[in-house]
């Protein structure tokens, strides 16, 4: 039974990788119709409604411990989600995905802090190798012409990646026996008021009433936010958190391919070489986990 559950967890995770690889491209496009705060608020409200409808009476099973834990991870999740959305307005989809995947370094560190156990050297090395691979993908072509610029948006995305790392490590450490659906629903319940607060205080509101635009927002909110976060939380309960972070980093490769197919970018050897480095990182992380299990 555990073996089948783990297979399902990997399948769920690869679906999330594919979807989140495409989402920055879609998200960047939608910023032409919705301001970052409004976009994130719509995402949170729609995802909360969808998850609540699915969870139904299961929400009543949440005890005080579950609620406290959800408030903790929901705070960092909402901050990460907001920062990532705002940052996309100031950077490119590929760079957004690259800096957001700093979690492949931070997750093992936070897991070590939460469990008070040193991270395995293989995991840390895999994380560094993974970041190097994405650095080649994102910056490879510009290195020959000079040092690539580090924008305000890149900095915000970097911080959001750290916050996402905290949520991944926390759920992987303390959330294994918790209901994934209820946990994800409660996370979004925390996110909604955080988004409202941001819109009221900082957002320069832009809103499109176009049926097409609203349909895209609704569809992406249900799939990219609600469904994918539910699947990610399920996966991290059954797969070692550090390995989850490494696998999730492949969304950057998907973003690069999506950019090429949509005409936003062209094929380059940096994409091919960087992708190869990322594959090596995932294999190294998997081997490290296998040795630990033995």
C-alpha positions in Angstrom: 0.0 0.0 0.0 2.8 2.4 0.9 4.6 1.6 -2.4 1.5 2.4 -4.4 1.0 5.7 -2.4 4.6 6.7 -3.1 4.1 6.1 -6.8 0.9 8.2 -6.7 2.9 10.9 -4.9 5.6 10.9 -7.6 2.9 11.1 -10.4 1.3 14.0 -8.6 4.6 15.8 -8.2 5.5 15.5 -11.9 2.0 16.9 -12.8 2.8 19.8 -10.5 6.2 20.3 -12.2 4.6 20.5 -15.6 1.8 22.8 -14.5 4.0 25.2 -12.5 6.5 25.2 -15.3 3.8 26.7 -17.6 2.3 29.0 -15.0 4.9 31.8 -15.0 4.4 32.3 -18.7 0.6 32.4 -18.3 1.0 34.6 -15.2 3.2 37.1 -17.0 0.7 37.4 -19.8 -2.2 37.9 -17.3 -0.4 40.8 -15.6 -1.5 42.8 -18.6 -5.1 42.5 -17.4 -4.8 42.2 -13.6 -2.5 43.9 -11.1 -0.3 41.5 -9.1 -2.4 41.9 -5.9 -5.7 41.4 -7.6 -4.4 38.4 -9.5 -3.2 36.8 -6.3 -6.4 37.7 -4.4 -8.5 36.1 -7.2 -6.3 33.0 -7.1 -6.6 32.7 -3.4 -10.4 33.2 -3.2 -11.2 30.8 -6.1 -8.8 28.2 -4.8 -10.2 28.5 -1.3 -13.8 28.1 -2.6 -12.9 25.1 -4.7 -10.9 23.3 -1.9 -13.6 24.1 0.6 -16.3 22.6 -1.6 -14.2 19.4 -2.0 -13.2 19.2 1.6 -16.8 19.6 2.9 -17.3 18.1 6.4 -13.6 17.1 6.5 -12.8 20.6 7.6 -14.5 19.9 10.9 -11.9 17.2 11.7 -9.2 20.0 12.1 -8.2 20.1 15.8 -6.3 23.0 17.5 -2.9 21.5 16.6 -3.9 21.3 12.9 -5.2 24.9 13.0 -2.0 26.2 14.7 0.2 24.3 12.2 -1.9 25.7 9.3 -1.5 29.2 10.6 2.3 28.8 10.7 2.7 27.3 7.2 -0.1 29.5 5.8 1.7 32.7 6.9 4.9 31.8 5.0 2.9 30.4 2.1 0.9 33.6 1.7 4.0 35.8 1.9 5.7 33.6 -0.7 2.7 33.6 -3.0 2.4 37.4 -2.8 6.1 38.1 -3.3 6.3 35.7 -6.2 3.2 37.3 -7.9 4.5 40.9 -7.4 8.0 39.9 -8.5 6.8 38.6 -11.9 5.9 42.1 -12.8 9.6 43.0 -12.6 11.3 40.0 -14.0 11.0 37.3 -16.7 9.2 33.9 -16.2 12.4 31.9 -16.6 14.3 34.0 -14.0 11.3 33.9 -11.7 11.3 30.1 -11.8 15.1 30.0 -11.3 15.2 32.2 -8.2 12.1 30.6 -6.8 13.8 27.3 -6.9 16.3 28.4 -4.3 14.2 26.1 -2.1 16.3 23.1 -3.3 19.0 24.6 -1.2 16.9 25.9 1.7 14.6 22.9 2.2 17.5 20.6 3.5 18.7 23.4 5.7 15.2 24.1 7.2 14.6 20.3 7.6 17.9 20.1 9.5 16.9 23.0 11.7 13.4 21.5 12.4 14.7 18.0 13.1 18.0 19.1 14.6 19.8 16.7 12.3 22.6 17.6 9.9 21.5 17.4 6.2 23.1 14.6 4.2 26.1 15.9 2.2 24.6 14.4 -1.0 21.4 16.4 -0.6 23.3 19.7 -0.2 25.6 18.9 -3.1 22.6 18.0 -5.3 21.0 21.3 -4.4 24.1 23.3 -5.3 24.4 21.4 -8.5 20.7 22.0 -9.3 21.1 25.7 -8.8 24.2 25.7 -11.0 22.2 24.0 -13.7 19.5 26.5 -13.6 22.0 29.3 -13.6 23.4 28.0 -16.9 19.9 27.8 -18.3 18.9 31.3 -17.3 22.2 33.2 -17.6 24.3 31.0 -20.0 23.9 33.2 -23.0 24.4 36.5 -21.2 27.6 35.4 -19.4 29.6 35.8 -22.6 28.4 39.4 -22.9 28.7 40.5 -19.3 27.3 39.9 -15.9 23.5 39.5 -15.9 21.5 42.1 -14.0 19.9 41.2 -10.7 16.6 43.1 -10.6 14.3 44.0 -7.8 11.9 41.3 -9.0 14.7 38.7 -8.8 15.3 39.7 -5.2 11.6 39.4 -4.3 11.5 36.0 -6.0 14.5 34.8 -4.1 12.8 35.7 -0.8 9.6 34.0 -1.9 11.7 30.8 -2.7 13.0 30.9 0.9 9.5 31.1 2.3 8.3 28.3 0.1 11.2 26.3 1.4 10.0 26.8 4.9 6.5 25.5 4.1 7.9 22.5 2.3 10.3 21.6 5.1 7.6 22.2 7.8 5.0 20.0 6.0 7.6 17.3 5.3 8.7 17.3 9.0 5.4 17.8 10.9 2.7 17.3 8.4 3.0 13.7 7.3 0.0 12.5 9.4 -2.2 15.5 8.6 -5.1 15.6 6.0 -3.6 17.2 2.9 -6.9 18.5 1.6 -7.8 20.2 4.9 -4.3 21.6 5.4 -4.2 23.1 1.9 -7.7 24.6 2.4 -6.6 26.2 5.7 -3.4 27.5 4.1 -5.5 29.4 1.5 -7.8 30.6 4.2 -4.8 32.4 5.7 -3.8 33.7 2.3 -7.0 35.4 1.4 -6.9 38.1 4.2 -3.1 38.6 3.5 -4.0 39.3 -0.2 -6.8 41.7 0.8 -4.4 43.5 3.1 -1.8 43.8 0.3 -4.4 45.1 -2.2 -5.7 47.7 0.2 -2.2 49.0 1.2 0.1 48.6 -1.8 -1.6 47.4 -5.0 -2.3 49.7 -8.0 -5.5 48.0 -8.9 -6.1 46.8 -12.4 -9.1 44.6 -13.2 -10.5 43.2 -16.4 -14.1 42.2 -16.6 -13.6 40.3 -19.9 -15.3 36.9 -19.8 -12.2 35.4 -21.4 -9.8 36.9 -18.9 -12.0 35.9 -15.9 -12.2 32.4 -17.3 -8.4 32.1 -17.6 -8.0 33.4 -14.0 -10.6 31.0 -12.7 -9.1 28.0 -14.5 -5.5 28.7 -13.5 -6.6 29.4 -9.9 -8.3 26.0 -9.6 -5.6 24.0 -11.3 -2.3 26.0 -10.7 -3.2 27.0 -7.1 -5.8 24.8 -5.6 -5.1 21.4 -7.3 -1.4 21.7 -7.6 -0.8 22.8 -4.0 -3.1 20.0 -2.8 -1.0 17.5 -4.9 2.3 19.1 -3.7 1.3 18.9 -0.1 0.2 15.2 -0.6 3.6 14.4 -2.3 5.7 16.1 0.4 4.0 13.9 3.0 5.3 10.7 1.3 8.5 11.8 -0.4 11.6 13.2 1.4 11.3 17.0 1.3 14.8 17.7 -0.1 14.0 15.4 -3.0 10.7 17.1 -3.6 12.5 20.5 -3.8 15.0 19.0 -6.3 12.2 17.5 -8.5 10.2 20.7 -8.4 13.2 22.6 -9.8 12.6 20.9 -13.1 9.7 23.3 -13.6 12.4 25.8 -14.7 13.2 23.5 -17.7 9.5 23.4 -18.5 9.4 27.2 -18.4 12.3 27.4 -20.8 10.7 25.0 -23.2 7.4 26.8 -23.0 9.2 30.1 -23.7 10.7 28.6 -26.9 7.4 27.1 -28.1 5.6 30.5 -27.6 8.4 32.4 -29.3 9.6 34.1 -26.2 13.0 32.5 -26.5 15.1 30.4 -28.9 17.0 27.1 -28.3 20.5 27.5 -26.9 23.2 25.2 -25.7 22.9 26.7 -22.2 19.4 25.2 -22.0 20.6 21.8 -23.1 23.7 21.8 -20.8 21.8 23.3 -17.9 19.1 20.7 -18.2 21.7 17.9 -18.2 23.2 19.3 -15.0 19.7 19.3 -13.4 19.2 15.7 -14.3 22.5 14.8 -12.7 21.4 16.7 -9.5 18.1 14.8 -9.3 20.0 11.4 -9.7 22.5 12.4 -7.0 19.7 13.4 -4.7 17.8 10.1 -5.4 21.0 8.1 -4.7 21.6 9.9 -1.5 18.1 9.1 -0.3 18.4 5.5 -1.3 21.6 5.0 0.7 19.9 6.6 3.7 17.0 4.3 3.4 19.3 1.3 3.4 
